[in-house]
Every structure is written in structure tokens, then in C-alpha cells.
Amino acid sequence: MRDHHEHDHDDAQGSPLPEIDLRVRALESLLVEKGLVEPAALNALIDTYETKVGPRNGARVVARAWLDPAYKTRLLQDATKAVAEFGYMGRQGEEMVVLENTPTVHNMVVCTLCSCYPWPVLGLPPVWYKSAPYRSRAVIDPRGVLREFGLALPEEVEVRVWDSTSEVRYLVLPERPPGTEGLSEEELAALVTRDSMIGVTKVRAPAAGGRR
Amino acid sequence: MNGIHDMGGMHGMGPIVHEEHEPVFHHEWERRAFAITMAAGFLGEWNIDMSRYVRERMPAAEYLAASYYERWLWGLERLLLECGLLTRQEIESGRARGRIPNVRCSCCVAPPAPPGKRSVYQAPRALVAPAPRRVGRPRVSGPVSCSAEEFVHREEEIGEGLRGEGLAAREPLDPAIAPLARLLIDFDTFRGEIHDPDLGDPGARVEGYLDRSIVVE
């Protein structure tokens, strides 16, 4: 077996690896040995999703939509196509929908069944998004969930919760914060957080500081 | 399917734990579990519905106790077993038995579509399985690039009495897998007639897989 080079730093001699670690290693080497997967492909996949695809992609989309009304229109009409203008497309983003937050409507996204999430624009989902507490409560107590994220919305703001499926993935277009006039697309993108694009927080103005 | 995975509206799951500056993966094994699951998905033996469904079959108590990538691993092992790509013995021992890729079983014929796309399931085919690598050329040749989006059907002569067919990706490339763009994905079937008596009765009709590995060009 070639190319089996992965060694954890805590893989001290004699100290047994956790069972799950051994199970994964065994399966990986078996798949490689059978010619079912290629080690180079495994490393490329990890590198792609660990360093190349992530919420910075979504942030650029959001910043452009804030600056360019024509782009925003395209984005709200056909998100998959408009997002592809940046070259972001593919797996777990075959059909994307963008939801616009306004002063009167707040959108948030969940996947109650598992972890569906728009990978091309947000990367892989965080643990909390995939966890039982968020999946169970987002649809029954969205305002309570938002408060846990530090977002207390006034009663008159309508909250819409979107349950993702394996076919349709949602991205929230957060409101552009006040005090950001004159910022460039890049500067605006730097303000946009992953959580604001899931719809559990708002984007904060640069001077406001404080919580992310 | 009504099961533990269908969590919307359940009570009692506790507080949401939000981790600041969360890494994409928390452990090396999560990286590897993610990668082998994705790469095995490229084999085209199952689609996204099948990989979700298999995780939903995890017993409720185990499901709740398992972390996300533990569920992925659990599902991957079962898909590999159920699609006949690995045997239980192989998974349990961690050792391959036989040098030839297992021929997929007729009970589980996956759609010829990239994972993530739904497609109509094909009727199971009867399989006669000579050693695939010894029949004709090991792979259908041709310029192939890889895309998650669209695959085109190809068919060509691959050896005496044998035609191969399979799926090849079509442009444009999916940037999310751009590093894989030079990887060739084979999930080619072959069908034809046996000529080499070593492989079976001459004249017998055969059908099966050539190879399903991902190859770096």
C-alpha cells in the first residue's frame, strides 16, 4: 500500500488510537488497495474544502449584491446562475435560492433532517448547524434560537425559517449595515460573516465592534 | 421516513453550542472520513438520496450518540457493502480479498448520475463476471475531465467482441473540484462476447464493470 503517510501528532508509540480513527484508516487503506479511491483525490478534496471553498465566497456574493442592484436582481431571480458568475458552483449547490433580509422580514436557514447547506458559497457547515439542538429548535422557537445567537428581533419583524433539502439550498442576503457607504466591495465582503448568511445574526457596521 | 433524524420541532435537545473560530475539521479522522465518502461518491454507485437514506437507517440511540462524521462513516460502510464494492469480511478485517475490484451486485444498481443529482434507477442486469482487467483494454480512453454537473454517455469498442460504455464529464468544470479536474473518473460497463477461453466459455455473452478507479492523468 502506497502513500499512507498520515500520522497524528499525538500518535505516540504505544498509545492506542481511538477506535473511530482506526476504523477510518482501515477503510481508507482498503478503498485505496481495491483501487476504488485515489490518494491524490482524497488530498485534493480535503484541501479544496478546508482551504478554498468557504464563507468568503458567499461574502463576496453578498457584497456585490449590496453594491450592484442589477446583480442583486439576478441573484434573487436565479441564485445558482448569479453565484456562478463568480465561478462558485457544484456539489451541494446545484440549486441555490437567495433570501433577502429587510427591515421587516428576517430569514434564517436550517436543515431539520440532516445538514443541507450551500457548499459553494459557505463551505462545509459548522457543527452547531448540524447539531440536534439547532435542527430541532430552529423551526419551533426561531426567535429563541436567534436570541441565543445574540439577535433579539422586535415582534413586528416577521421571521421566516427555511428548511433546506438535498435539492434546494438557501443563502441569506443580510441587510447592509448603516455606516458602510463608500466602502469597496472587498471591504464590505470583509464585514459579512458566515452566521449572517445562515440568518442567525446580522452584519454589523465596522465601527460597532463587539460581538461578531 | 419517520425517524430520529427528522428533528424539526423536537424538545429536549439542549442548548446550541456555538464554537468561535471553528475549524473545518476537528480531527484528522474527520478529514479522512469526509474525503473517502466524497471520493467513493464519485464512483457513481449511489446518489445523494441513497447516502442520506442510509444514514437515516442508523438506530436512533446510535444516531443521537454519534457525531456527524461518525454517521457519515457508518453510512459509507453500509453503502459500500450494499452496493457490493466491499465485503463485510473486508471491512471487518481491513484487508482486501482478491485483487480484482468486486463486481457490483445485481440487487443494487445505482443510477448513472453524479452524486447530488437524481436520476431514474435502471433495472438490475444479470451479471457474468470474468476478471475485468483481463478483458480488453482496462479503460475506455478519451479526453475526460471531471465535473460534478454533467456527464455525457460514451460508448466505444474496447476489445475484441467487447464494447464499453460509461460516463464522462462535460465542461464546464466545477471549480469546487477544480483540483480534481485532471482526474479521470471511470464507471464504465462492458458487454460483449467472451473470446479468451481463460475467461469463460467462448461465445458467452458477458456484462460487467471494467474498472471504477479514479486515475490521475
Contacts between the chains, C-beta under 8 A, distances in Angstrom:
chain1	res1	chain2	res2	distance
A	6	B	28	6.4
A	6	B	32	7.0
A	8	B	28	5.2
A	18	B	29	7.6
A	20	B	29	5.7
A	20	B	70	6.3
A	20	B	73	7.2
A	21	B	27	7.4
A	21	B	28	7.3
A	21	B	29	4.4
A	23	B	73	6.5
A	24	B	29	4.4
A	24	B	32	4.9
A	24	B	33	5.0
A	24	B	36	7.4
A	24	B	73	6.3
A	25	B	29	7.5
A	25	B	32	7.1
A	26	B	91	7.9
A	26	B	94	3.4
A	27	B	36	6.3
A	27	B	73	7.3
A	27	B	76	7.2
A	27	B	77	6.7
A	27	B	91	6.9
A	27	B	94	7.5
A	28	B	32	5.4
A	28	B	35	8.0
A	28	B	36	5.1
A	29	B	94	6.8
A	30	B	86	6.5
A	30	B	90	6.0
A	30	B	91	7.1
A	30	B	94	5.8
A	30	B	95	7.2
A	30	B	96	6.0
A	31	B	36	5.8
A	31	B	39	7.6
A	31	B	40	6.6
A	31	B	80	7.9
A	31	B	86	7.8
A	33	B	95	8.0
A	33	B	96	4.5
A	34	B	85	7.5
A	34	B	86	7.0
A	34	B	90	7.9
A	34	B	96	5.2
A	34	B	101	5.7
A	34	B	102	7.5
A	35	B	101	5.8
A	35	B	211	7.1
A	35	B	212	7.7
A	35	B	213	4.1
A	36	B	40	6.5
A	36	B	43	6.4
A	36	B	85	6.1
A	36	B	86	8.0
A	36	B	101	6.8
A	36	B	212	6.6
A	36	B	213	6.5
A	37	B	36	5.9
A	37	B	39	4.1
A	37	B	40	6.1
A	37	B	213	7.7
A	37	B	214	6.5
A	38	B	39	7.2
A	38	B	183	6.8
A	38	B	213	6.4
A	38	B	214	4.2
A	38	B	215	6.7
A	38	B	216	6.3
A	40	B	183	7.3
A	40	B	216	5.0
A	41	B	35	7.8
A	41	B	39	5.1
A	41	B	42	7.5
A	41	B	180	5.9
A	41	B	183	5.6
A	41	B	214	4.9
A	41	B	216	7.8
A	42	B	32	7.2
A	42	B	35	4.0
A	42	B	36	6.5
A	42	B	39	5.7
A	43	B	35	7.5
A	44	B	177	7.8
A	44	B	179	3.9
A	44	B	180	5.3
A	44	B	183	7.6
A	45	B	34	7.3
A	45	B	35	4.5
A	45	B	38	5.0
A	45	B	39	6.3
A	45	B	177	7.6
A	45	B	179	7.9
A	45	B	180	7.2
A	46	B	25	8.0
A	46	B	31	5.0
A	46	B	32	7.9
A	46	B	34	7.0
A	46	B	35	5.0
A	47	B	179	6.4
A	48	B	176	6.3
A	48	B	177	6.6
A	48	B	178	7.6
A	48	B	179	5.6
A	48	B	180	7.9
A	49	B	24	6.5
A	49	B	34	7.1
A	49	B	176	8.0
A	50	B	24	4.8
A	50	B	25	6.8
A	50	B	31	7.3
A	52	B	176	7.8
A	52	B	179	8.0
A	53	B	176	5.4
A	54	B	24	7.6
A	87	B	175	4.7
A	88	B	175	6.7
A	88	B	176	7.6
A	89	B	149	7.3
A	89	B	174	6.0
A	89	B	175	6.5
A	89	B	176	7.1
A	90	B	147	8.0
A	90	B	148	4.5
A	90	B	149	6.9
A	90	B	174	3.6
A	90	B	175	6.7
A	90	B	176	3.8
A	90	B	177	6.3
A	91	B	38	8.0
A	91	B	115	7.8
A	91	B	116	5.7
A	91	B	148	4.9
A	91	B	174	7.0
A	91	B	176	5.6
A	91	B	177	7.0
A	92	B	116	6.7
A	93	B	176	7.8
A	94	B	116	5.7
A	94	B	117	6.9
A	94	B	148	8.0
A	94	B	149	7.6
A	110	B	8	7.7
A	112	B	6	6.8
A	112	B	7	5.4
A	112	B	8	3.3
A	112	B	9	7.8
A	113	B	5	5.7
A	113	B	6	6.0
A	113	B	7	7.5
A	113	B	8	7.8
A	113	B	52	7.5
A	113	B	56	7.9
A	114	B	5	6.4
A	114	B	52	6.1
A	114	B	55	7.0
A	115	B	68	6.8
A	119	B	176	6.9
A	120	B	175	8.0
A	120	B	176	5.8
A	123	B	24	6.9
A	124	B	24	5.7
A	124	B	34	7.7
A	126	B	18	7.9
A	126	B	19	7.1
A	126	B	22	5.1
A	127	B	17	7.4
A	127	B	19	6.4
A	127	B	22	6.5
A	127	B	26	7.7
A	127	B	68	6.9
A	128	B	16	5.3
A	128	B	17	5.9
A	128	B	18	5.2
A	128	B	19	7.1
A	130	B	68	4.9
A	131	B	13	7.9
A	131	B	16	6.8
A	131	B	17	7.0
A	132	B	7	5.8
A	132	B	10	7.6
A	132	B	13	4.1
A	132	B	14	7.5
A	132	B	64	6.9
A	133	B	13	4.4
A	133	B	14	5.1
A	133	B	15	6.0
A	133	B	16	4.6
A	133	B	17	7.4
A	134	B	16	5.0
A	135	B	7	4.3
A	135	B	8	6.8
A	135	B	13	7.8
A	136	B	7	4.4
A	136	B	8	6.6
A	136	B	9	6.6
A	136	B	10	4.0
A	136	B	11	7.3
A	136	B	13	4.5
A	137	B	13	6.9
A	137	B	16	7.4
A	138	B	8	7.7
A	139	B	8	4.4
A	139	B	9	5.7
A	140	B	8	7.4
A	140	B	9	4.5
A	140	B	11	7.8
A	145	B	16	6.7
A	148	B	15	7.1
A	148	B	16	5.5
A	148	B	18	7.8
A	149	B	16	7.8
A	149	B	18	7.0
A	163	B	8	6.6
A	166	B	48	5.0
A	166	B	49	6.8
A	166	B	52	6.1
A	166	B	116	7.9
A	167	B	118	7.8
A	212	B	20	7.7
